Amino acid sequence: MAKILVDTNVLSDVLYADRQWYNWSSSQLENFGDDLAINPIIYADICYRAASIFEAESIMRTIGLQYLELPPHP
């Protein structure tokens, strides 16, 4: 099955409990649970606010995010 690339904004809504978008974003993550992925750019966004690499990795495990590299060409 194809992976769903999760946008940074959806992750931020859930991680930082956005009042307007938390419910929608968390339900989307739940709906696609086993098929969620991020790329290096989104990973960098997670790391920006994480206190450590261990926290960033914990976030990925908790949400169930798979790390996918960017393809070298379109």
C-alpha positions in Angstrom: 0.0 0.0 0.0 1.1 3.6 -0.7 2.4 5.7 2.1 0.8 8.9 3.2 3.3 11.8 3.5 2.3 13.8 6.6 2.6 17.5 6.3 4.5 19.4 9.1 1.3 21.4 9.9 -0.7 18.3 10.7 2.1 17.1 13.0 2.4 20.5 14.7 -1.4 20.6 15.2 -1.2 17.4 17.2 2.1 17.9 18.9 1.3 21.4 20.1 -2.4 21.0 20.6 -3.6 23.6 18.2 -7.1 24.7 19.3 -8.6 25.0 15.9 -7.0 22.0 14.1 -6.1 19.4 16.7 -9.2 17.3 16.4 -9.1 17.2 12.6 -5.4 16.5 12.4 -5.3 13.8 15.1 -8.3 12.0 13.4 -6.4 12.0 10.1 -3.3 10.5 11.7 -5.5 7.8 13.3 -7.3 7.1 10.0 -4.1 6.4 8.2 -2.1 5.0 11.1 0.1 2.3 9.6 0.7 4.2 6.3 2.2 7.4 7.6 5.5 8.7 6.4 7.8 11.7 6.5 10.7 12.8 4.4 14.0 14.6 5.4 12.4 18.0 5.2 9.5 17.1 7.5 12.0 15.3 9.8 14.0 18.6 10.0 10.9 20.4 11.0 10.2 17.9 13.8 13.8 18.2 15.0 13.7 22.0 15.1 11.3 22.0 18.1 12.5 18.8 19.7 14.8 19.1 22.6 17.0 16.3 21.3 17.3 13.7 18.6 15.9 11.2 21.1 12.7 13.3 21.4 12.4 13.5 17.6 12.7 9.8 17.3 10.2 9.3 20.1 7.7 11.5 18.3 8.2 9.4 15.2 7.6 6.1 17.1 4.6 7.4 19.0 2.8 8.6 15.9 4.1 5.7 13.8 5.9 7.7 11.2 8.2 5.9 8.7 11.2 7.9 7.3 11.4 8.0 3.5 14.3 9.5 1.6 13.6 11.9 -1.3 14.1 10.3 -4.7 17.2 11.6 -6.5 15.1 12.7 -9.5 11.5 13.3 -10.4 
